[in-house]
Structure formats: C-alpha cells, structure tokens
Amino acid sequence: MKKENFLKRKIRVRAKVEGSKERPRLSVFRSNKFLYAQIIDDQKGVTLASVSTKEEAFKDKKSLEKASFAGEEIAKRAKAKKIKKVVFDKSGYRYHGQVKALADGARKGGLEF
C-alpha cells in the first residue's frame, strides 16, 4: 500500500513537471542512506548538474544538514552553468524533512522555483 501511494504520487508529479533548456528539472532521489539531486534537461535527456551526499564534503553532518548543504551545493553548480530557474520534481516524496531541506537550501543558494 505504501509503495503504491508513492508510485501514484510520482506519476502524478511527473505528468505535470517537465524540464526544458530554459527551466530544467531539479529531481530528488532519496535512498535509505543518501540523498541525490540532479538538474536535468528532459528535451535532450541530459543531466546538467548533480550532487550526492556520498561526496566527501558531506561527512560529519546530520541528515537535515546534509540535505540543506546539498541544496546549496546544487544551486552553486547550477549557477556555474548559468542556470537560475528550475522546476522542482520531488519524485513522489512528501514535501517535508530532507526533501524540504534540500529545496530550501537550493532557494537559499539562489535557484528559483
């Protein structure tokens, strides 16, 4: 039941969200241990920037701190590629906890969505 609800939310979100060159998609994936974020141009099928909490810079931080720092880091990498506006794809996850912290960190870093 829980997985079915997740998949329904994921399909509903992806039906409405599509990344383009002007506004690429900021996609979030959450595993049991790590958090991943990618900025994707769906028209070309290309990942423009990505960040993972597996990276060395994320050691010795708690999960919400890692998520917030990941948001700021993805914003910094996006700015380096001259990306300012994105569409947020929460991938079926509820908008709270790590997903919200990542989104707030990305906004703090300068991304608009």
C-alpha positions in Angstrom: 0.0 0.0 0.0 2.8 2.4 0.9 4.7 1.8 -2.3 1.5 2.1 -4.3 0.8 5.5 -2.9 4.4 6.6 -3.6 4.2 5.4 -7.2 0.8 7.3 -7.6 2.4 10.5 -6.3 5.4 10.0 -8.5 3.4 9.5 -11.7 1.1 12.5 -10.8 4.1 14.8 -10.3 5.9 13.7 -13.4 2.8 14.2 -15.5 2.9 17.9 -14.7 6.7 18.5 -14.5 9.0 18.6 -17.5 12.4 20.2 -17.7 13.5 22.3 -20.7 16.6 24.3 -21.6 15.1 27.4 -20.1 13.8 25.7 -16.9 15.5 22.3 -16.3 14.1 19.9 -13.8 15.6 19.6 -10.3 15.0 15.9 -9.5 15.4 14.4 -6.0 16.1 10.8 -5.1 16.2 9.6 -1.5 17.7 6.2 -0.6 17.9 4.8 2.9 21.4 6.2 3.4 21.9 9.0 0.9 20.2 11.9 -0.9 20.8 12.7 -4.6 19.8 15.7 -6.7 20.1 16.3 -10.4 19.3 19.1 -12.7 18.0 17.5 -15.9 17.1 18.9 -19.4 14.3 16.5 -20.4 14.2 17.6 -24.0 17.8 16.4 -24.6 17.8 13.8 -21.9 20.9 15.2 -20.3 22.0 15.7 -16.7 23.4 19.2 -16.4 24.5 19.1 -12.7 24.3 16.7 -9.9 25.1 16.3 -6.2 25.1 13.4 -3.8 25.5 13.2 -0.1 28.0 10.4 -0.7 30.6 13.0 -1.5 33.4 13.8 0.9 32.1 17.3 1.7 29.1 15.8 3.4 30.9 13.8 6.1 30.2 14.5 9.8 26.8 16.2 9.2 23.3 15.2 10.3 20.7 14.2 7.6 18.9 17.6 7.5 22.2 19.5 7.5 23.4 17.3 4.6 20.1 17.9 2.7 20.3 21.7 3.1 24.0 21.7 2.2 23.2 19.5 -0.9 20.6 22.1 -2.0 23.1 25.0 -1.6 25.7 22.9 -3.5 23.4 22.0 -6.4 22.5 25.7 -6.6 26.2 26.6 -6.8 26.8 24.1 -9.5 23.8 25.3 -11.4 24.9 28.9 -11.3 28.3 27.8 -12.7 26.3 26.5 -15.7 24.2 29.7 -15.8 21.0 28.1 -14.6 18.8 30.3 -12.4 15.3 28.9 -12.8 14.3 25.2 -12.4 11.2 23.1 -12.0 11.2 21.1 -8.7 10.5 17.4 -9.0 10.1 15.8 -5.6 9.7 12.3 -7.2 6.7 11.2 -5.2 8.3 12.0 -1.9 6.3 14.1 0.5 7.4 17.7 0.8 8.9 17.6 4.3 12.1 16.5 6.0 15.1 16.1 3.8 13.2 17.0 0.6 12.1 20.3 2.0 15.5 21.0 3.5 17.1 20.4 0.0 14.5 22.7 -1.6 15.1 25.4 1.0 18.9 25.1 0.6 18.6 25.4 -3.2 16.5 28.5 -2.8 19.0 29.9 -0.3 21.7 29.2 -2.9 19.9 31.3 -5.5 17.7 28.9 -7.5 14.2 30.0 -8.4 11.3 27.6 -8.5 
